[in-house]
Amino acid sequence: MFEKQLDFVRMLDSDHFAGFTVPSLQNYRLLLSAEGHQANNVAFHEYAHYLFRIKADQSWPLWYEEGLATYLGDVLFNTKKRQAGPVPAQLGVVQEDFSGWQRMNAAISYKDVLTTRNIEDWSFNKLSAFYRKSWALVHYLRLGIEGDQKDRDVRIHAYLTHMPADFAGTFGLQPQDLNGRLRRYLNRRQIPDEDTEFNYVPVTVLDSNCLNETQRDLELAISIAVRNPDLAEKILLDRMPENPTSDWLVALSEVQLTHDEDLAFQTAQQATTQNPDDPAARIQYATQLLGWCVWTNGEGCADLWRQATPLYRSALRQDPDRFDAALGLGFSYLHTGQPGDAINYLKVAYQKIPWAAQVNFFLGEAYRIVGDTRARQHLANAEQWARIPAWQARAELALAKLDVSADL
């Protein structure tokens, strides 16, 4: 959590967002500014994304996930009665004036909203239009479209569980007609909202662990590495202790990988030399050792797989909570022609870190190879959640192979 919005903007190298979730192979971080009255809504929005990933067991179209996260993030609680038991709450309460939406309509059409898959590099105006229109569409499908609530829920479920999703066929709405329909809906005298309730439980802090300055700096660098790798590397180098633990060196190796693979390998090697018993160091060294062999079985890869596999296995044996080691063993077995064994390890990783695009990709690939129909959903998850274009393209290629097999 950043005390000032300006710090958040500078560290994350973006002024378009008020919060970020940063999934990794070990945890799921939430970054946001504590400044401003909307901090709670942003936290709820980002936490909703986390719940989607661990509860839904599938990816959704980007507009629906962002629209629903906004819809849930804007929850209004009636907490006047501070006691155990149900607390009334409202979802879908309109909290802004939509008279300016006409200007926003030029930024992005509903047709483009429905097909958008990546919003990372968009302008602020286009991004705002996407979020608002996604929210409006979720609101309309939940509360405004014809039919009772059960019928609406059935149609939404059908849309989300049939890939590729057919919006027009499921809801009987053509994308080109949505702009006028949604404008009329939001200009109604009374826009419906949704009543619900939550069990209020007095907060009891069972345990707390305050970071010291060294731990804080390490967590900061890890948290911003994807968005701002140059600053993350500077923090690690400038504030690294005189005798750094392998945690620092592993983090530095991860950041260095974005611009210098040889340097990243040397740092990972240093981490294992300095602390050979640290599972994190062994996992990082094994992954850096493999390099491009994770992507292809080229010349010399067989030998590298033989070196990497014992490192993953010993790390997992020492720390069963190192699910990145389970992932390493999974793709190790997959690349050496043992998809059945790969699935066993990849399922372990998936049960604990279902949000990880890499886990979904390799589990989907293993299922594809053995002819299991679960392959499509995991590969679709990988395509939707990949933060690196190369991984997204790889998932797309695997999905294309599935389509070719289906045609045959």
TAWOTA-V375160 format. One record per pair of residues at least 24 apart in sequence whose C-alpha atoms are under 10 Angstrom apart, sorted by the first residue. I is the first residue (numbers start at 1). J is the second residue. If there is no record, write none. Layout:
I/J, I/J
This chain:
1/30, 1/31, 1/32, 1/33, 1/34, 1/35, 1/220, 2/31, 2/32, 2/33, 2/34, 2/35, 3/32, 3/33, 3/34, 3/35, 3/36, 4/32, 4/33, 4/34, 4/35, 4/36, 5/32, 5/33, 5/34, 5/35, 5/36, 6/33, 6/35, 7/33, 8/32, 8/33, 8/34, 8/35, 8/224, 9/33, 10/228, 10/231, 11/220, 11/221, 11/223, 11/224, 11/225, 11/227, 11/228, 11/229, 11/231, 11/232, 12/223, 12/224, 12/225, 12/226, 12/227, 12/228, 12/229, 12/231, 12/232, 13/224, 13/227, 13/228, 13/229, 13/231, 14/120, 14/121, 14/227, 14/228, 15/124, 16/120, 16/121, 16/122, 16/123, 16/124, 16/125, 16/127, 16/128, 17/42, 17/120, 17/124, 17/127, 17/128, 18/42, 18/43, 18/46, 19/43, 19/45, 19/46, 20/45, 20/46, 20/47, 20/223, 20/224, 20/227, 21/45, 21/46, 21/47, 21/49, 21/50, 21/223, 22/46, 22/50, 22/222, 22/223, 22/224, 22/225, 22/226, 22/227, 22/387, 23/50, 23/223, 23/353, 23/355, 23/356, 23/357, 23/385, 23/387, 24/222, 24/223, 24/324, 24/353, 24/355, 24/356, 24/357, 24/358, 25/322, 25/323, 25/324, 25/325, 25/327, 25/349, 25/352, 25/353, 25/354, 25/355, 25/356, 25/357, 25/358, 25/359, 26/321, 26/322, 26/323, 26/324, 26/349, 26/352, 26/353, 26/356, 27/323, 27/352, 27/353, 27/355, 27/356, 28/223, 28/353, 28/355, 28/356, 29/219, 29/222, 29/223, 30/223, 31/220, 31/223, 31/224, 38/73, 38/74, 40/73, 40/74, 40/75, 41/69, 41/70, 41/71, 41/72, 41/73, 41/74, 41/75, 41/76, 42/69, 42/70, 42/73, 42/74, 43/73, 44/69, 44/70, 44/71, 44/72, 44/73, 44/74, 44/75, 45/69, 45/70, 45/71, 45/72, 45/73, 45/74, 45/75, 46/70, 46/72, 46/73, 47/72, 47/73, 48/72, 48/73, 49/355, 50/355, 51/355, 52/355, 53/353, 53/354, 53/355, 53/356, 53/381, 53/385, 54/350, 54/351, 54/352, 54/353, 54/354, 54/355, 55/354, 56/354, 57/350, 57/351, 57/354, 57/355, 57/377, 57/378, 57/381, 58/160, 58/161, 58/354, 58/355, 58/360, 58/377, 58/378, 58/379, 58/380, 58/381, 58/382, 58/384, 59/160, 59/161, 59/355, 59/377, 59/378, 59/379, 59/380, 59/381, 59/382, 59/383, 59/384, 59/385, 60/159, 60/160, 60/161, 60/163, 60/165, 60/380, 60/381, 60/384, 60/385, 61/113, 61/114, 61/115, 61/116, 61/117, 61/159, 61/160, 61/163, 61/164, 61/165, 61/384, 62/113, 62/114, 62/115, 62/116, 62/117, 62/118, 62/119, 62/134, 62/384, 62/385, 63/110, 63/112, 63/113, 63/114, 63/115, 63/116, 63/117, 63/118, 63/130, 63/131, 63/132, 63/133, 63/134, 63/135, 63/137, 63/138, 64/113, 64/114, 64/131, 64/134, 64/135, 64/137, 64/138, 64/156, 64/160, 65/134, 65/135, 65/138, 66/130, 66/131, 66/132, 66/134, 66/135, 66/138, 67/130, 67/131, 67/132, 67/133, 67/134, 67/135, 67/136, 67/137, 67/138, 67/139, 68/92, 68/131, 68/134, 68/135, 68/136, 68/137, 68/138, 68/139, 68/142, 69/131, 69/134, 69/135, 69/138, 70/131, 70/132, 70/134, 70/135, 70/136, 70/138, 71/134, 71/135, 71/136, 71/138, 71/139, 72/135, 75/194, 75/196, 76/195, 77/196, 77/197, 77/198, 78/197, 79/200, 81/200, 82/200, 82/201, 82/202, 83/199, 83/200, 83/201, 83/202, 84/199, 84/200, 84/201, 84/202, 85/197, 85/198, 85/199, 85/200, 85/201, 86/196, 86/197, 86/198, 86/199, 86/200, 86/201, 87/196, 87/197, 87/198, 87/199, 87/200, 87/201, 88/195, 88/196, 88/197, 88/198, 88/199, 88/200, 89/194, 89/195, 89/196, 89/197, 89/198, 90/193, 90/194, 90/195, 90/196, 90/197, 91/139, 91/192, 91/193, 91/194, 91/195, 91/196, 91/197, 92/135, 92/136, 92/138, 92/139, 92/140, 92/142, 92/143, 92/191, 92/192, 92/193, 92/194, 92/195, 93/139, 93/191, 93/192, 93/193, 93/194, 93/195, 94/136, 94/139, 94/186, 94/190, 94/191, 94/192, 94/193, 97/186, 97/187, 98/132, 98/183, 98/186, 98/187, 99/183, 99/186, 99/187, 101/129, 101/132, 101/133, 101/183, 101/186, 102/179, 102/183, 103/129, 104/128, 104/129, 104/130, 104/132, 104/133, 105/129, 105/130, 105/133, 105/179, 108/133, 109/133, 109/175, 109/176, 109/178, 109/179, 110/134, 110/137, 110/174, 110/175, 110/176, 110/177, 110/178, 110/179, 110/182, 111/174, 111/175, 111/176, 111/177, 111/178, 111/179, 112/175, 112/176, 113/137, 113/175, 114/165, 114/167, 114/175, 117/383, 117/384, 117/385, 118/384, 118/385, 118/387, 120/387, 133/179, 133/182, 136/182, 136/183, 136/185, 136/186, 137/178, 137/179, 137/182, 139/182, 139/185, 139/186, 139/191, 139/192, 139/193, 139/194, 140/181, 140/182, 140/185, 140/186, 140/191, 140/192, 141/171, 142/192, 142/193, 142/194, 143/191, 143/192, 143/193, 143/194, 144/182, 144/185, 144/186, 144/191, 144/192, 144/193, 145/171, 145/173, 145/181, 145/185, 146/171, 161/377, 162/377, 163/376, 163/377, 163/380, 164/380, 213/239, 214/239, 214/240, 214/241, 214/248, 215/247, 215/248, 217/248, 218/247, 218/248, 218/251, 218/252, 219/248, 219/251, 221/248, 221/251, 221/252, 221/255, 222/248, 222/251, 222/252, 222/254, 222/255, 224/255, 225/251, 225/252, 225/254, 225/255, 225/256, 225/258, 226/254, 226/255, 226/258, 226/387, 226/388, 228/255, 229/254, 229/255, 229/256, 229/257, 229/258, 229/259, 230/255, 230/256, 230/258, 230/259, 231/255, 232/256, 243/274, 244/271, 244/274, 245/271, 245/274, 245/275, 245/278, 245/281, 246/270, 246/271, 246/272, 246/273, 246/274, 246/275, 246/276, 246/278, 246/279, 246/280, 246/281, 246/282, 247/271, 247/275, 247/278, 247/280, 247/281, 248/281, 249/274, 249/280, 249/281, 249/284, 250/280, 250/281, 250/282, 250/283, 250/284, 250/285, 251/280, 251/281, 251/284, 253/281, 253/284, 253/285, 253/288, 254/284, 254/288, 257/288, 257/291, 261/288, 261/291, 262/288, 262/291, 264/288, 265/289, 265/290, 265/291, 277/314, 277/315, 277/318, 278/315, 278/318, 278/319, 279/311, 279/312, 279/313, 279/314, 279/315, 279/316, 279/317, 279/318, 279/319, 279/320, 279/322, 279/325, 280/312, 280/315, 280/316, 280/319, 280/322, 280/324, 280/325, 281/311, 281/315, 282/308, 282/310, 282/311, 282/312, 282/313, 282/314, 282/315, 282/325, 283/308, 283/309, 283/311, 283/312, 283/313, 283/314, 283/315, 283/316, 283/322, 283/324, 283/325, 283/326, 283/328, 284/311, 284/312, 284/324, 284/325, 285/311, 285/312, 286/310, 286/311, 286/312, 286/325, 286/328, 287/311, 287/312, 287/324, 287/325, 287/328, 290/332, 293/332, 293/335, 294/328, 294/331, 294/332, 294/335, 295/335, 295/390, 295/391, 295/394, 296/335, 297/335, 297/336, 301/335, 301/336, 302/335, 302/336, 305/329, 305/331, 305/332, 305/333, 305/335, 305/336, 306/332, 306/336, 308/332, 309/333, 321/348, 321/349, 321/352, 322/349, 322/352, 323/348, 323/349, 323/350, 323/351, 323/352, 323/353, 323/359, 324/349, 324/353, 324/356, 324/358, 324/359, 325/349, 326/350, 326/359, 327/358, 327/359, 327/360, 327/362, 327/363, 328/359, 328/362, 330/359, 330/362, 330/363, 330/366, 331/358, 331/359, 331/361, 331/362, 331/363, 331/365, 331/366, 333/366, 334/362, 334/363, 334/365, 334/366, 334/369, 335/362, 335/366, 337/366, 337/369, 338/366, 338/369, 339/363, 339/365, 339/366, 339/367, 339/368, 339/369, 339/370, 340/366, 340/367, 340/369, 340/370, 341/366, 342/366, 342/367, 343/367, 343/370, 350/378, 354/378, 354/381, 355/381, 355/382, 355/385, 355/386, 356/381, 356/382, 356/385, 356/386, 356/387, 357/381, 357/382, 357/383, 357/384, 357/385, 357/386, 357/387, 357/388, 357/391, 357/392, 357/395, 358/382, 358/383, 358/385, 358/386, 358/391, 358/392, 358/395, 360/385, 360/386, 360/395, 361/386, 361/391, 361/392, 361/394, 361/395, 361/398, 362/395, 364/395, 364/398, 364/399, 365/395, 365/398, 365/399, 365/402, 368/398, 368/399, 368/401, 368/402, 368/405, 369/402, 371/402, 371/405, 373/402, 375/399, 375/402, 376/402, 376/403
